[in-house]
Amino acid sequence: MKNKGTRLLAAPYLIWMGGFIVIPLLLVWYYAFTDKTGAFTLDNLTKIFLWENYKPLYLAVLLSLCSTILCFLLAFPLAMVLRNKKVGKGSFVAFIFILPMWMNSLLRILAWQTLLERKGVLNEILLALHLPTQSLINTPYAIILGMVYDFLPFMILPIYNTLSKIDDNTINAAYDLGASFFTTLFRVILPLSIPGIVSGVTMVFVPALTTFAISNILGGGKIFLIGNVIEQEFTVNSNWNVGSGLSMILMVFIIASMAILSRYDNGEGAIF
């Protein structure tokens, strides 16, 4: 009876997975390996080697790596401070970092567009201070800034969750044995926080690699990432076959990220 009841409780989730995960993936696979007549082909996958598709992929990987590294450099010290201050998950400080995740990401990026545009808030402040204005909008720097702002909470929370589980006695033992702060950081704290780091890197790199809204808004439609190419293949060119083929290439990066996560993550890096 217990097994039967468990199967009944799992039925809605299985239906959900089948309808919204398995079936869409099968459709992507079908369109990726067929042409418009339904015949089998590999041309949709080899389209990635065309310069107009390879360049956006290379640029997407480069910007994603830069934003992931910046997120880590900002998140790890901040997570260390939160841990040392004994900030609990239900505190107001933790709520401030979670709050952006509850807001529409499109609205947040539109706010950055207002800040960075040539006659935006930032340049108005610089003019008021008699400082030279900056032209950041429609540049790769603006896209990286948008990625970092949008995905930073996904790096902070897993790292903080892992750091908060490190026993203080372990760190104090390193100090008692004569280890300096940096020795303790690199030999004790950093290795113990790897599950959270890997989880955070995966949660930042994958969405940054596949995004198209951030580059559309902050790039002004002048900087194309692979996500923009795929989006245009589906919406503008109505070429689902090529769009699915390029999506299959991105799945390689996602599967590789999940493989790394499953190897190093022991579950302690989960956000909640």
HULINCOR-V499825 format. One record per pair of residues at least 12 apart in sequence whose C-alpha atoms are under 10 Angstrom apart, sorted by sequence separation. I is the first residue (numbers start at 1). J is the second residue. D is the distance in Angstrom with one decimal. If there is no record, write none. Layout:
BEGIN
<<I J D> <I J D>>
END
This chain:
BEGIN
<<32 44 6.0> <33 45 7.8> <82 94 8.5> <122 134 8.2> <123 135 8.6> <172 184 9.3> <212 224 8.2> <215 227 8.8> <216 228 7.5> <230 242 8.0> <231 243 7.4> <31 44 8.7> <32 45 7.0> <123 136 9.9> <171 184 7.0> <174 187 9.1> <212 225 6.9> <215 228 7.7> <229 242 9.9> <230 243 4.9> <233 246 9.4> <119 133 9.2> <122 136 10.0> <170 184 9.7> <171 185 8.9> <174 188 7.8> <211 225 7.9> <212 226 7.8> <213 227 8.6> <214 228 9.7> <229 243 7.9> <230 244 7.8> <118 133 8.0> <119 134 9.9> <210 225 8.2> <211 226 8.3> <212 227 4.8> <213 228 8.0> <230 245 9.1> <118 134 7.4> <119 135 9.7> <209 225 8.3> <210 226 7.0> <211 227 5.4> <212 228 4.9> <227 243 9.8> <230 246 6.6> <231 247 9.8> <117 134 9.0> <118 135 6.2> <120 137 9.7> <171 188 7.2> <209 226 7.9> <210 227 5.0> <211 228 7.6> <212 229 8.5> <229 246 8.6> <230 247 7.0> <116 134 8.3> <117 135 7.4> <118 136 7.9> <170 188 8.1> <171 189 7.5> <209 227 7.5> <210 228 8.5> <212 230 8.8> <213 231 9.7> <229 247 9.9> <116 135 7.7> <117 136 7.2> <118 137 7.2> <170 189 9.0> <208 227 9.4> <212 231 7.4> <227 246 9.2> <116 136 6.1> <117 137 5.3> <207 227 9.9> <210 230 9.2> <211 231 9.7> <212 232 9.8> <226 246 8.1> <227 247 8.6> <115 136 9.8> <116 137 5.5> <117 138 8.5> <226 247 9.0> <115 137 9.1> <116 138 9.2> <166 188 9.6> <113 136 9.7> <114 137 9.5> <166 189 7.8> <227 250 9.1> <113 137 7.1> <226 250 8.6> <112 137 9.2> <113 138 9.3> <117 142 9.9> <116 142 7.8> <163 189 7.7> <166 192 7.3> <162 189 9.9> <163 190 9.0> <165 192 9.3> <166 193 8.2> <165 193 9.2> <113 142 8.7> <163 192 7.8> <164 193 9.5> <112 142 8.7> <162 192 7.8> <163 193 5.9> <162 193 5.6> <163 194 9.6> <161 193 9.1> <162 194 8.3> <163 195 9.9> <112 145 8.8> <113 146 9.1> <160 193 8.7> <162 195 7.1> <163 196 8.0> <109 143 9.6> <112 146 7.2> <159 193 6.6> <161 195 9.9> <162 196 5.4> <163 197 10.0> <158 193 9.2> <159 194 8.3> <161 196 7.1> <162 197 8.5> <109 145 9.8> <110 146 9.7> <159 195 8.0> <160 196 7.6> <109 146 6.4> <112 149 9.3> <158 195 8.3> <159 196 4.4> <160 197 9.4> <210 247 9.1> <108 146 8.7> <109 147 9.0> <158 196 4.7> <159 197 5.6> <157 196 8.3> <158 197 7.0> <159 198 8.8> <109 149 8.7> <156 196 9.0> <157 197 9.9> <158 198 8.8> <159 199 8.1> <210 250 7.5> <105 146 9.9> <108 149 8.7> <109 150 7.7> <155 196 8.3> <156 197 9.0> <158 199 6.5> <159 200 6.8> <209 250 8.2> <210 251 9.8> <108 150 7.7> <155 197 7.4> <157 199 9.7> <158 200 5.8> <159 201 9.8> <155 198 9.3> <157 200 7.8> <158 201 9.5> <210 253 10.0> <105 149 9.8> <106 150 9.5> <155 199 7.8> <156 200 7.3> <206 250 9.0> <209 253 8.8> <210 254 9.7> <105 150 6.8> <154 199 8.7> <155 200 4.2> <158 203 9.4> <206 251 9.6> <209 254 9.3> <105 151 9.6> <154 200 5.9> <155 201 6.7> <153 200 9.0> <154 201 8.5> <155 202 8.8> <206 253 7.7> <207 254 9.4> <152 200 8.9> <154 202 9.2> <155 203 7.2> <205 253 9.5> <206 254 6.3> <100 149 9.3> <101 150 8.3> <151 200 9.4> <154 203 6.1> <155 204 6.7> <205 254 9.1> <206 255 9.9> <100 150 8.0> <101 151 8.7> <153 203 9.8> <154 204 6.4> <155 205 9.9> <100 151 9.4> <101 152 9.8> <152 203 9.6> <153 204 9.1> <206 257 7.7> <100 152 9.6> <101 153 7.3> <151 203 8.0> <152 204 7.5> <202 254 8.5> <205 257 8.6> <206 258 9.7> <100 153 7.7> <101 154 8.5> <151 204 5.7> <99 153 9.1> <150 204 9.1> <151 205 8.9> <202 256 9.7> <203 257 9.2> <97 152 8.9> <98 153 6.7> <202 257 6.0> <203 258 9.9> <97 153 6.1> <98 154 9.0> <148 204 8.6> <151 207 8.2> <201 257 8.8> <202 258 7.5> <96 153 9.8> <97 154 9.4> <147 204 8.5> <150 207 9.9> <151 208 7.9> <98 156 9.6> <147 205 9.6> <150 208 9.1> <199 257 9.4> <202 260 8.6> <203 261 10.0> <97 156 8.2> <98 157 8.3> <198 257 9.0> <199 258 9.3> <202 261 7.2> <97 157 8.2> <147 207 9.0> <148 208 8.9> <198 258 9.8> <201 261 9.2> <147 208 6.3> <199 260 9.2> <200 261 9.7> <146 208 9.8> <147 209 9.7> <198 260 7.6> <199 261 6.3> <94 157 8.7> <198 261 6.1> <199 262 9.4> <144 208 9.1> <147 211 8.8> <150 214 9.1> <197 261 9.7> <198 262 9.4> <143 208 9.9> <196 261 9.7> <198 263 9.6> <199 264 8.9> <94 160 9.9> <195 261 7.9> <198 264 7.1> <199 265 6.9> <147 214 7.2> <195 262 9.6> <197 264 9.6> <198 265 6.8> <199 266 9.9> <89 157 9.5> <146 214 6.5> <147 215 9.1> <195 263 9.4> <196 264 9.4> <197 265 8.9> <199 267 9.0> <145 214 9.6> <146 215 8.5> <195 264 5.9> <196 265 7.4> <199 268 9.2> <200 269 7.8> <143 213 9.9> <144 214 9.0> <194 264 7.3> <195 265 4.4> <196 266 9.2> <199 269 5.8> <200 270 9.0> <89 160 9.6> <143 214 6.3> <144 215 9.0> <146 217 9.5> <194 265 7.6> <195 266 6.4> <196 267 8.6> <198 269 7.9> <199 270 7.2> <200 271 9.1> <89 161 8.7> <142 214 9.0> <143 215 5.7> <146 218 7.4> <193 265 9.9> <194 266 9.6> <195 267 7.3> <196 268 6.7> <197 269 7.4> <199 271 8.9> <87 160 9.7> <88 161 9.9> <142 215 8.6> <143 216 9.0> <145 218 9.1> <195 268 6.3> <196 269 3.8> <67 141 9.8> <70 144 9.0> <74 148 9.3> <82 156 9.9> <143 217 8.6> <144 218 9.3> <194 268 9.5> <195 269 5.1> <196 270 7.2> <66 141 10.0> <70 145 9.4> <89 164 9.9> <140 215 8.4> <142 217 9.6> <143 218 5.7> <193 268 8.8> <194 269 8.3> <195 270 8.7> <196 271 8.7> <67 143 9.0> <68 144 9.3> <71 147 8.9> <72 148 9.6> <79 155 9.4> <80 156 9.8> <83 159 10.0> <88 164 9.0> <139 215 9.1> <142 218 5.9> <143 219 6.4> <193 269 8.1> <63 140 7.6> <67 144 5.6> <70 147 9.8> <71 148 5.8> <75 152 7.0> <79 156 6.1> <83 160 6.8> <87 164 9.0> <138 215 8.4> <141 218 9.2> <142 219 7.1> <143 220 9.9> <63 141 8.9> <66 144 7.2> <67 145 7.6> <70 148 7.0> <71 149 8.5> <74 152 8.1> <75 153 8.1> <78 156 7.5> <79 157 7.7> <82 160 7.3> <83 161 8.8> <86 164 8.1> <138 216 9.0> <140 218 8.5> <141 219 9.1> <64 143 9.7> <65 144 9.6> <66 145 9.9> <67 146 8.9> <68 147 8.6> <69 148 9.3> <71 150 10.0> <75 154 9.2> <76 155 8.3> <77 156 9.4> <79 158 9.1> <80 159 8.7> <81 160 9.3> <83 162 9.7> <84 163 9.5> <138 217 8.2> <139 218 7.4> <140 219 7.0> <63 143 7.9> <64 144 7.7> <67 147 6.2> <68 148 7.4> <71 151 7.6> <72 152 8.2> <75 155 6.1> <76 156 6.9> <79 159 6.4> <80 160 7.1> <83 163 6.6> <84 164 8.7> <137 217 9.1> <138 218 5.5> <139 219 5.7> <143 223 9.0> <59 140 9.2> <63 144 6.3> <66 147 9.5> <67 148 5.4> <71 152 5.5> <74 155 9.0> <75 156 4.8> <76 157 9.8> <78 159 9.5> <79 160 4.7> <82 163 9.3> <83 164 5.6> <137 218 5.9> <138 219 3.8> <139 220 8.4> <62 144 9.9> <66 148 9.1> <67 149 9.2> <70 152 8.9> <71 153 8.7> <73 155 9.8> <74 156 8.3> <75 157 8.5> <76 158 10.0> <77 159 9.9> <78 160 8.4> <79 161 8.5> <82 164 8.7> <83 165 9.3> <136 218 8.9> <137 219 6.6> <138 220 5.1> <140 222 9.9> <64 147 7.9> <68 151 8.6> <71 154 9.0> <72 155 6.6> <75 158 9.7> <76 159 6.7> <77 160 9.7> <79 162 9.4> <80 163 7.2> <83 166 9.5> <136 219 9.5> <137 220 7.6> <138 221 7.8> <139 222 8.4> <140 223 7.4> <63 147 8.7> <64 148 9.4> <67 151 8.7> <68 152 8.6> <71 155 6.5> <72 156 7.9> <75 159 7.6> <76 160 7.8> <79 163 7.4> <80 164 8.7> <84 168 9.7> <138 222 6.8> <139 223 7.4> <67 152 9.0> <71 156 8.1> <75 160 8.5> <79 164 8.8> <138 223 7.4> <68 155 8.5> <72 159 9.1> <76 163 9.4> <113 214 9.8> <117 218 8.8> <112 214 10.0> <116 218 8.5> <110 213 9.9> <165 268 8.2> <109 213 8.4> <110 214 8.9> <113 217 6.9> <114 218 9.7> <165 269 9.9> <109 214 6.6> <112 217 9.1> <113 218 5.9> <162 267 9.4> <163 268 9.4> <108 214 9.9> <109 215 9.8> <112 218 7.8> <113 219 9.4> <162 268 5.7> <163 269 9.1> <106 213 7.4> <110 217 7.0> <113 220 9.4> <161 268 7.3> <162 269 5.4> <105 213 9.3> <106 214 8.0> <109 217 7.2> <110 218 8.1> <161 269 6.3> <162 270 8.2> <80 189 9.6> <105 214 9.1> <109 218 7.5> <159 268 9.3> <160 269 8.5> <161 270 7.2> <162 271 9.0> <158 268 8.1> <159 269 6.6> <160 270 10.0> <161 271 6.5> <106 217 8.9> <158 269 4.8> <159 270 8.9> <160 271 8.7> <161 272 8.1> <157 269 8.4> <158 270 5.7> <159 271 8.6> <157 270 8.3> <158 271 5.0> <76 190 9.5> <157 271 5.7> <158 272 8.4> <156 271 9.2> <157 272 8.6> <155 271 9.4> <76 193 9.6> <154 271 8.1> <153 271 10.0> <76 196 9.9> <76 197 8.5> <75 197 9.6> <72 197 7.8> <75 200 9.4> <72 200 8.0> <71 200 8.9> <72 201 7.6> <71 201 8.5> <68 200 8.7> <69 201 8.3> <72 204 9.4> <68 201 6.3> <71 204 8.0> <67 201 10.0> <68 202 8.8> <71 205 9.9> <68 203 9.3> <69 204 9.6> <65 201 9.3> <68 204 6.0> <69 205 9.3> <67 204 8.0> <68 205 5.8> <67 205 7.8> <68 206 9.6> <65 204 9.2> <66 205 9.4> <64 204 8.0> <65 205 6.8> <68 208 8.2> <64 205 5.6> <65 206 9.9> <67 208 7.7> <63 205 9.5> <64 206 8.0> <66 208 10.0> <67 209 9.9> <64 207 8.6> <65 208 8.6> <61 205 8.6> <64 208 5.2> <65 209 8.6> <61 206 9.6> <63 208 8.0> <64 209 5.4> <63 209 7.9> <64 210 9.0> <61 208 8.6> <62 209 8.9> <64 211 9.5> <60 208 7.8> <61 209 6.1> <60 209 5.5> <61 210 9.3> <59 209 9.3> <60 210 7.8> <58 209 10.0> <60 211 8.7> <57 209 8.5> <60 212 9.7> <57 210 9.5> <60 215 9.7> <63 225 9.1> <60 223 10.0> <59 223 9.1> <60 224 8.4> <61 225 8.8> <59 224 8.2> <60 225 5.1> <61 226 9.0> <59 225 6.3> <60 226 6.2> <56 223 8.3> <57 224 9.0> <58 225 8.2> <59 226 8.0> <60 227 8.0> <56 224 5.7> <57 225 6.2> <58 226 8.2> <60 228 9.8> <55 224 8.6> <56 225 4.2> <57 226 4.8> <55 225 8.0> <56 226 4.7> <57 227 8.3> <53 224 9.3> <54 225 9.6> <55 226 8.2> <56 227 8.2> <57 228 9.9> <52 224 9.3> <53 225 8.7> <54 226 8.1> <56 228 8.3> <57 229 9.1> <53 226 6.9> <56 229 7.5> <52 226 9.6> <53 229 7.1> <52 229 8.7> <53 230 9.2> <48 226 9.5> <89 272 9.2> <57 246 9.5> <57 249 9.5> <61 253 9.7> <53 246 8.5> <57 250 8.8> <48 242 9.3> <47 242 7.4> <44 240 9.7> <45 241 9.3> <46 242 9.5> <47 243 9.7> <44 241 6.4> <45 242 7.5> <48 245 8.3> <43 241 9.3> <44 242 4.8> <45 243 9.4> <47 245 7.8> <48 246 6.4> <43 242 8.2> <44 243 7.9> <45 244 8.5> <46 245 8.2> <47 246 7.4> <48 247 9.9> <41 241 9.9> <44 244 7.6> <45 245 4.7> <46 246 8.7> <44 245 4.7> <45 246 6.2> <48 249 7.8> <43 245 8.3> <44 246 7.1> <45 247 8.9> <36 239 8.3> <38 241 9.6> <42 245 8.4> <44 247 9.9> <45 248 7.5> <46 249 9.6> <35 239 9.5> <36 240 8.6> <44 248 9.4> <45 249 7.2> <35 240 9.2> <36 241 7.1> <34 240 9.9> <35 241 6.2> <36 242 9.7> <34 241 6.7> <35 242 8.4> <31 239 9.5> <32 240 8.0> <33 241 7.5> <34 242 9.3> <31 240 6.5> <32 241 5.2> <33 242 9.2> <31 241 4.6> <32 242 6.6> <34 244 9.7> <30 241 8.4> <31 242 7.9> <32 243 7.6> <33 244 8.5> <34 245 9.2> <28 240 8.5> <29 241 9.3> <31 243 8.4> <32 244 4.7> <33 245 7.2> <27 240 9.9> <28 241 8.2> <31 244 5.9> <32 245 4.2> <30 244 8.4> <31 245 7.3> <32 246 7.9> <28 243 8.7> <29 244 7.1> <30 245 9.4> <32 247 8.2> <33 248 9.8> <28 244 5.2> <29 245 7.9> <32 248 7.2> <27 244 8.6> <28 245 7.8> <32 249 10.0> <28 246 9.9> <29 247 9.3> <25 244 9.7> <28 247 7.8> <29 248 7.5> <28 248 7.7> <25 248 9.7>>
END
